[in-house]
């Protein structure tokens, strides 16, 4: 589900298919991180255009968490 480019394995899988001569098609979708709030009617930004930050909890560094906490 969602944007295939957000999946860390998508690039490798596409390269492997191409190298093996396996035809494939990339079908983009709506990433869950924006689709779920939209479906629920929850805006990600306010009228002033506040920034939105998405953090991958698996790979985020301590610095990243410090910045998120300070914002």
N, CA, C and O atoms as CSV, one atom per row, in Angstrom:
chain,resi,resn,atom,element,x,y,z
A,1,UNK,N,N,0.846,-1.196,0.000
A,1,UNK,CA,C,0.000,0.000,0.000
A,1,UNK,C,C,0.875,1.236,0.000
A,1,UNK,O,O,1.969,1.240,0.565
A,2,UNK,N,N,0.397,2.251,-0.619
A,2,UNK,CA,C,1.088,3.527,-0.571
A,2,UNK,C,C,2.123,3.726,-1.650
A,2,UNK,O,O,2.111,3.050,-2.679
A,3,UNK,N,N,3.011,4.652,-1.407
A,3,UNK,CA,C,4.041,5.037,-2.364
A,3,UNK,C,C,5.119,3.965,-2.400
A,3,UNK,O,O,5.769,3.730,-1.381
A,4,UNK,N,N,5.336,3.306,-3.536
A,4,UNK,CA,C,6.340,2.244,-3.586
A,4,UNK,C,C,7.754,2.753,-3.329
A,4,UNK,O,O,8.623,1.976,-2.931
A,5,UNK,N,N,7.995,4.028,-3.546
A,5,UNK,CA,C,9.317,4.586,-3.292
A,5,UNK,C,C,9.638,4.729,-1.820
A,5,UNK,O,O,10.801,4.908,-1.459
A,6,UNK,N,N,8.626,4.655,-0.957
A,6,UNK,CA,C,8.876,4.752,0.482
A,6,UNK,C,C,9.296,3.421,1.085
A,6,UNK,O,O,9.773,3.376,2.219
A,7,UNK,N,N,9.125,2.352,0.347
A,7,UNK,CA,C,9.527,1.030,0.817
A,7,UNK,C,C,11.013,0.862,0.543
A,7,UNK,O,O,11.447,0.974,-0.603
A,8,UNK,N,N,11.783,0.598,1.562
A,8,UNK,CA,C,13.221,0.481,1.407
A,8,UNK,C,C,13.666,-0.605,0.451
A,8,UNK,O,O,14.786,-0.547,-0.057
A,9,UNK,N,N,12.829,-1.593,0.190
A,9,UNK,CA,C,13.203,-2.694,-0.692
A,9,UNK,C,C,12.761,-2.492,-2.135
A,9,UNK,O,O,13.153,-3.269,-3.005
A,10,UNK,N,N,11.966,-1.484,-2.410
A,10,UNK,CA,C,11.384,-1.321,-3.745
A,10,UNK,C,C,12.454,-1.203,-4.825
A,10,UNK,O,O,12.351,-1.854,-5.865
A,11,UNK,N,N,13.464,-0.394,-4.601
A,11,UNK,CA,C,14.511,-0.210,-5.606
A,11,UNK,C,C,15.239,-1.496,-5.921
A,11,UNK,O,O,15.454,-1.818,-7.090
A,12,UNK,N,N,15.619,-2.232,-4.899
A,12,UNK,CA,C,16.317,-3.499,-5.093
A,12,UNK,C,C,15.461,-4.525,-5.804
A,12,UNK,O,O,15.946,-5.271,-6.655
A,13,UNK,N,N,14.186,-4.559,-5.452
A,13,UNK,CA,C,13.280,-5.509,-6.100
A,13,UNK,C,C,13.086,-5.167,-7.573
A,13,UNK,O,O,13.035,-6.062,-8.417
A,14,UNK,N,N,12.976,-3.875,-7.885
A,14,UNK,CA,C,12.825,-3.476,-9.286
A,14,UNK,C,C,14.078,-3.813,-10.084
A,14,UNK,O,O,13.986,-4.290,-11.215
A,15,UNK,N,N,15.240,-3.568,-9.505
A,15,UNK,CA,C,16.495,-3.900,-10.189
A,15,UNK,C,C,16.628,-5.404,-10.408
A,15,UNK,O,O,17.064,-5.843,-11.473
A,16,UNK,N,N,16.254,-6.191,-9.405
A,16,UNK,CA,C,16.343,-7.648,-9.527
A,16,UNK,C,C,15.407,-8.162,-10.618
A,16,UNK,O,O,15.785,-9.037,-11.398
A,17,UNK,N,N,14.202,-7.630,-10.677
A,17,UNK,CA,C,13.259,-8.043,-11.726
A,17,UNK,C,C,13.791,-7.669,-13.101
A,17,UNK,O,O,13.735,-8.472,-14.032
A,18,UNK,N,N,14.306,-6.454,-13.228
A,18,UNK,CA,C,14.842,-6.007,-14.517
A,18,UNK,C,C,16.016,-6.878,-14.943
A,18,UNK,O,O,16.114,-7.261,-16.108
A,19,UNK,N,N,16.912,-7.195,-14.003
A,19,UNK,CA,C,18.084,-8.018,-14.319
A,19,UNK,C,C,17.684,-9.430,-14.738
A,19,UNK,O,O,18.348,-10.048,-15.571
A,20,UNK,N,N,16.598,-9.937,-14.158
A,20,UNK,CA,C,16.136,-11.292,-14.475
A,20,UNK,C,C,15.196,-11.318,-15.681
A,20,UNK,O,O,14.722,-12.380,-16.084
A,21,UNK,N,N,14.933,-10.149,-16.247
A,21,UNK,CA,C,14.034,-10.093,-17.398
A,21,UNK,C,C,12.577,-10.301,-17.050
A,21,UNK,O,O,11.772,-10.670,-17.906
A,22,UNK,N,N,12.237,-10.063,-15.794
A,22,UNK,CA,C,10.854,-10.230,-15.346
A,22,UNK,C,C,10.123,-8.899,-15.526
A,22,UNK,O,O,10.521,-7.893,-14.939
A,23,UNK,N,N,9.073,-8.885,-16.323
A,23,UNK,CA,C,8.343,-7.627,-16.504
A,23,UNK,C,C,7.600,-7.245,-15.219
A,23,UNK,O,O,7.094,-8.106,-14.499
A,24,UNK,N,N,7.547,-5.957,-14.953
A,24,UNK,CA,C,6.838,-5.469,-13.773
A,24,UNK,C,C,6.324,-4.071,-14.056
A,24,UNK,O,O,6.741,-3.422,-15.016
A,25,UNK,N,N,5.429,-3.625,-13.223
A,25,UNK,CA,C,4.876,-2.283,-13.335
A,25,UNK,C,C,4.799,-1.686,-11.940
A,25,UNK,O,O,4.324,-2.336,-11.009
A,26,UNK,N,N,5.257,-0.469,-11.793
A,26,UNK,CA,C,5.155,0.238,-10.523
A,26,UNK,C,C,3.843,1.018,-10.544
A,26,UNK,O,O,3.617,1.854,-11.420
A,27,UNK,N,N,2.991,0.736,-9.580
A,27,UNK,CA,C,1.704,1.412,-9.489
A,27,UNK,C,C,1.706,2.254,-8.218
A,27,UNK,O,O,1.572,1.716,-7.119
A,28,UNK,N,N,1.856,3.576,-8.358
A,28,UNK,CA,C,1.891,4.421,-7.173
A,28,UNK,C,C,0.516,4.528,-6.523
A,28,UNK,O,O,-0.520,4.413,-7.179
A,29,UNK,N,N,0.541,4.747,-5.249
A,29,UNK,CA,C,-0.688,4.928,-4.495
A,29,UNK,C,C,-0.517,6.066,-3.514
A,29,UNK,O,O,0.401,6.876,-3.639
A,30,UNK,N,N,-1.379,6.123,-2.565
A,30,UNK,CA,C,-1.307,7.140,-1.524
A,30,UNK,C,C,-0.659,6.500,-0.305
A,30,UNK,O,O,-1.112,5.458,0.170
A,31,UNK,N,N,0.397,7.121,0.199
A,31,UNK,CA,C,1.083,6.595,1.380
A,31,UNK,C,C,0.146,6.624,2.589
A,31,UNK,O,O,-0.618,7.570,2.778
A,32,UNK,N,N,0.221,5.574,3.395
A,32,UNK,CA,C,-0.625,5.485,4.589
A,32,UNK,C,C,-0.475,6.696,5.496
A,32,UNK,O,O,-1.436,7.129,6.132
A,33,UNK,N,N,0.732,7.237,5.551
A,33,UNK,CA,C,1.016,8.333,6.471
A,33,UNK,C,C,0.199,9.590,6.142
A,33,UNK,O,O,-0.033,10.419,7.021
A,34,UNK,N,N,-0.233,9.737,4.898
A,34,UNK,CA,C,-1.099,10.865,4.546
A,34,UNK,C,C,-2.529,10.415,4.251
A,34,UNK,O,O,-3.465,11.195,4.425
A,35,UNK,N,N,-2.709,9.187,3.814
A,35,UNK,CA,C,-4.042,8.697,3.485
A,35,UNK,C,C,-4.933,8.496,4.694
A,35,UNK,O,O,-6.117,8.833,4.653
A,36,UNK,N,N,-4.386,7.953,5.764
A,36,UNK,CA,C,-5.191,7.686,6.961
A,36,UNK,C,C,-5.701,8.978,7.594
A,36,UNK,O,O,-6.893,9.073,7.884
A,37,UNK,N,N,-4.839,9.984,7.821
A,37,UNK,CA,C,-5.373,11.234,8.372
A,37,UNK,C,C,-6.410,11.886,7.444
A,37,UNK,O,O,-7.405,12.430,7.922
A,38,UNK,N,N,-6.187,11.836,6.137
A,38,UNK,CA,C,-7.150,12.421,5.198
A,38,UNK,C,C,-8.495,11.706,5.296
A,38,UNK,O,O,-9.545,12.350,5.310
A,39,UNK,N,N,-8.463,10.388,5.362
A,39,UNK,CA,C,-9.693,9.605,5.474
A,39,UNK,C,C,-10.432,9.927,6.773
A,39,UNK,O,O,-11.662,9.964,6.807
A,40,UNK,N,N,-9.663,10.161,7.841
A,40,UNK,CA,C,-10.254,10.455,9.145
A,40,UNK,C,C,-10.662,11.921,9.289
A,40,UNK,O,O,-11.264,12.303,10.292
A,41,UNK,N,N,-10.333,12.744,8.284
A,41,UNK,CA,C,-10.686,14.160,8.356
A,41,UNK,C,C,-9.765,14.969,9.240
A,41,UNK,O,O,-10.159,16.018,9.751
A,42,UNK,N,N,-8.544,14.497,9.428
A,42,UNK,CA,C,-7.573,15.183,10.282
A,42,UNK,C,C,-6.532,15.863,9.392
A,42,UNK,O,O,-5.751,15.176,8.734
A,43,UNK,N,N,-6.505,17.196,9.360
A,43,UNK,CA,C,-5.511,17.879,8.530
A,43,UNK,C,C,-4.107,17.724,9.104
A,43,UNK,O,O,-3.923,17.717,10.321
A,44,UNK,N,N,-3.124,17.600,8.222
A,44,UNK,CA,C,-1.741,17.491,8.677
A,44,UNK,C,C,-1.107,18.859,8.886
A,44,UNK,O,O,-0.091,18.979,9.571
A,45,UNK,N,N,-1.700,19.884,8.299
A,45,UNK,CA,C,-1.174,21.247,8.445
A,45,UNK,C,C,-2.309,22.171,8.828
A,45,UNK,O,O,-3.475,21.901,8.539
A,46,UNK,N,N,-1.954,23.271,9.488
A,46,UNK,CA,C,-2.966,24.258,9.824
A,46,UNK,C,C,-2.983,25.359,8.760
A,46,UNK,O,O,-2.243,25.285,7.779
A,47,UNK,N,N,-3.814,26.363,8.952
A,47,UNK,CA,C,-3.958,27.438,7.967
A,47,UNK,C,C,-2.672,28.244,7.790
A,47,UNK,O,O,-2.470,28.858,6.742
A,48,UNK,N,N,-1.809,28.249,8.794
A,48,UNK,CA,C,-0.545,28.970,8.698
A,48,UNK,C,C,0.516,28.169,7.944
A,48,UNK,O,O,1.613,28.673,7.704
A,49,UNK,N,N,0.208,26.950,7.575
A,49,UNK,CA,C,1.148,26.146,6.797
A,49,UNK,C,C,2.293,25.584,7.614
A,49,UNK,O,O,3.424,25.528,7.132
A,50,UNK,N,N,2.023,25.168,8.836
A,50,UNK,CA,C,3.068,24.595,9.687
A,50,UNK,C,C,3.700,23.387,9.001
A,50,UNK,O,O,3.040,22.676,8.243
A,51,UNK,N,N,4.973,23.165,9.273
A,51,UNK,CA,C,5.685,22.037,8.681
A,51,UNK,C,C,5.214,20.715,9.272
A,51,UNK,O,O,4.752,20.649,10.411
A,52,UNK,N,N,5.342,19.677,8.476
A,52,UNK,CA,C,5.035,18.315,8.900
A,52,UNK,C,C,6.301,17.500,8.731
A,52,UNK,O,O,6.977,17.603,7.707
A,53,UNK,N,N,6.626,16.696,9.721
A,53,UNK,CA,C,7.829,15.861,9.645
A,53,UNK,C,C,7.433,14.411,9.864
A,53,UNK,O,O,6.707,14.086,10.803
A,54,UNK,N,N,7.923,13.544,8.983
A,54,UNK,CA,C,7.707,12.110,9.123
A,54,UNK,C,C,9.021,11.488,9.553
A,54,UNK,O,O,10.061,11.733,8.942
A,55,UNK,N,N,8.975,10.686,10.598
A,55,UNK,CA,C,10.176,10.072,11.150
A,55,UNK,C,C,10.034,8.559,11.080
A,55,UNK,O,O,9.028,7.999,11.514
A,56,UNK,N,N,11.041,7.910,10.534
A,56,UNK,CA,C,11.083,6.449,10.516
A,56,UNK,C,C,11.670,6.008,11.850
A,56,UNK,O,O,12.872,6.144,12.080
A,57,UNK,N,N,10.838,5.489,12.713
A,57,UNK,CA,C,11.268,5.133,14.063
A,57,UNK,C,C,12.338,4.049,14.071
A,57,UNK,O,O,13.075,3.913,15.047
A,58,UNK,N,N,12.430,3.276,12.989
A,58,UNK,CA,C,13.430,2.201,12.935
A,58,UNK,C,C,14.833,2.733,12.738
A,58,UNK,O,O,15.796,2.127,13.208
A,59,UNK,N,N,14.966,3.861,12.048
A,59,UNK,CA,C,16.301,4.331,11.676
A,59,UNK,C,C,16.623,5.736,12.169
A,59,UNK,O,O,17.693,6.259,11.859
A,60,UNK,N,N,15.736,6.351,12.917
A,60,UNK,CA,C,15.961,7.728,13.365
A,60,UNK,C,C,17.106,7.795,14.371
A,60,UNK,O,O,17.238,6.936,15.243
A,61,UNK,N,N,17.925,8.825,14.233
A,61,UNK,CA,C,19.049,9.013,15.149
A,61,UNK,C,C,18.594,9.785,16.385
A,61,UNK,O,O,17.491,10.331,16.415
A,62,UNK,N,N,19.441,9.826,17.392
A,62,UNK,CA,C,19.142,10.594,18.602
A,62,UNK,C,C,18.929,12.065,18.269
A,62,UNK,O,O,18.059,12.717,18.847
A,63,UNK,N,N,19.726,12.587,17.336
A,63,UNK,CA,C,19.582,13.992,16.937
A,63,UNK,C,C,18.189,14.245,16.375
A,63,UNK,O,O,17.559,15.257,16.683
A,64,UNK,N,N,17.721,13.329,15.560
A,64,UNK,CA,C,16.398,13.471,14.966
A,64,UNK,C,C,15.329,13.536,16.051
A,64,UNK,O,O,14.444,14.390,16.000
A,65,UNK,N,N,15.406,12.643,17.029
A,65,UNK,CA,C,14.413,12.636,18.105
A,65,UNK,C,C,14.499,13.904,18.934
A,65,UNK,O,O,13.476,14.408,19.396
A,66,UNK,N,N,15.705,14.431,19.132
A,66,UNK,CA,C,15.857,15.687,19.871
A,66,UNK,C,C,15.185,16.829,19.131
A,66,UNK,O,O,14.521,17.668,19.740
A,67,UNK,N,N,15.361,16.861,17.806
A,67,UNK,CA,C,14.739,17.912,17.000
A,67,UNK,C,C,13.219,17.791,17.008
A,67,UNK,O,O,12.518,18.801,17.063
A,68,UNK,N,N,12.711,16.574,16.953
A,68,UNK,CA,C,11.267,16.373,16.985
A,68,UNK,C,C,10.715,16.835,18.328
A,68,UNK,O,O,9.674,17.490,18.382
A,69,UNK,N,N,11.401,16.498,19.399
A,69,UNK,CA,C,10.950,16.898,20.724
A,69,UNK,C,C,10.966,18.396,20.933
A,69,UNK,O,O,10.159,18.932,21.693
A,70,UNK,N,N,11.884,19.076,20.261
A,70,UNK,CA,C,12.000,20.523,20.421
A,70,UNK,C,C,11.001,21.281,19.554
A,70,UNK,O,O,10.777,22.473,19.763
A,71,UNK,N,N,10.408,20.605,18.592
A,71,UNK,CA,C,9.505,21.330,17.680
A,71,UNK,C,C,8.097,21.415,18.218
A,71,UNK,O,O,7.222,21.991,17.570
